[in-house]
Amino acid sequence: MASKFITLDRARKEITRLQYYVNLVEAYEPINLEQEIILEYAKTSSIPEVSKKLNVSYEKVVEVISSKGKDDLHKIMRSWYMYKTKPKRR
């Protein structure tokens, strides 16, 4: 398997981006069901797991994640979800 060469500058930017994400998830304080769904999806990246853990329907989880982002974490999760499901939506 070939590995992609990464420059020092790109590595630093990636570390900064990932550290921002980790801090965002760790500091996230959900105050309603929608925010709990976003937080659990950020931790697991699995809609069935979120649905089971929070006892909400699969469709509700998809609806919340794919809705317009209301905060930074929601915007990130929505963009990842949309990227992840792009082949299915075609």
C-alpha positions as CSV (number, residue, x, y, z in Angstrom):
1,M,0.0,0.0,0.0
2,A,1.4,3.3,-1.0
3,S,1.3,6.1,1.5
4,K,0.7,9.7,0.5
5,F,3.7,12.0,1.2
6,I,2.8,14.9,3.5
7,T,4.7,18.1,4.0
8,L,5.4,19.5,7.4
9,D,3.2,22.5,6.7
10,R,0.2,20.2,5.7
11,A,0.8,18.0,8.8
12,R,0.6,21.1,11.1
13,K,-2.6,22.2,9.4
14,E,-4.1,18.8,9.8
15,I,-3.1,18.6,13.4
16,T,-4.7,22.0,14.0
17,R,-7.9,20.9,12.2
18,L,-8.2,17.7,14.1
19,Q,-7.4,19.4,17.5
20,Y,-10.2,21.9,16.8
21,Y,-12.6,19.0,16.1
22,V,-11.6,17.1,19.3
23,N,-12.0,20.2,21.4
24,L,-15.3,21.0,19.8
25,V,-16.7,17.5,20.5
26,E,-15.3,17.4,24.1
27,A,-16.7,20.8,25.0
28,Y,-20.1,20.3,23.3
29,E,-23.0,20.7,25.8
30,P,-26.2,19.4,24.3
31,I,-29.4,21.2,25.6
32,N,-32.0,19.4,23.4
33,L,-32.5,16.2,21.5
34,E,-31.2,17.5,18.2
35,Q,-27.9,18.5,19.8
36,E,-27.6,15.1,21.6
37,I,-28.1,13.4,18.1
38,I,-25.3,15.6,16.7
39,L,-23.0,14.8,19.5
40,E,-23.6,11.1,19.4
41,Y,-23.1,11.1,15.6
42,A,-19.8,12.9,16.1
43,K,-18.7,10.2,18.5
44,T,-19.8,7.2,16.5
45,S,-20.4,8.2,12.9
46,S,-23.2,5.6,12.9
47,I,-26.8,6.5,12.5
48,P,-28.1,3.1,13.7
49,E,-26.0,3.4,16.9
50,V,-27.3,6.9,17.5
51,S,-30.9,5.8,16.9
52,K,-30.5,2.9,19.3
53,K,-28.7,4.8,22.1
54,L,-31.1,7.7,22.1
55,N,-34.2,5.7,21.3
56,V,-35.2,7.8,18.3
57,S,-36.1,6.7,14.8
58,Y,-33.5,6.3,12.1
59,E,-35.4,8.8,10.0
60,K,-35.3,11.4,12.8
61,V,-31.5,11.0,13.1
62,V,-31.1,11.5,9.4
63,E,-33.4,14.5,9.4
64,V,-31.5,16.2,12.2
65,I,-28.1,15.5,10.7
66,S,-29.0,16.6,7.2
67,S,-30.8,19.8,8.3
68,K,-29.1,23.1,8.0
69,G,-26.3,23.4,10.6
70,K,-27.1,25.5,13.6
71,D,-23.6,25.5,15.2
72,D,-20.0,24.5,14.2
73,L,-20.3,20.8,15.1
74,H,-23.6,20.4,13.4
75,K,-22.1,22.0,10.2
76,I,-19.1,19.6,10.3
77,M,-21.3,16.6,10.9
78,R,-23.7,17.6,8.1
79,S,-20.9,18.1,5.6
80,W,-19.3,14.7,6.5
81,Y,-22.7,13.0,6.3
82,M,-23.4,14.5,2.9
83,Y,-20.0,13.5,1.7
84,K,-20.4,10.0,3.0
85,T,-23.9,9.5,1.4
86,K,-23.2,11.2,-1.9
87,P,-23.1,8.0,-3.9
88,K,-26.5,6.9,-2.5
89,R,-28.1,10.3,-3.3
90,R,-27.2,10.2,-7.0
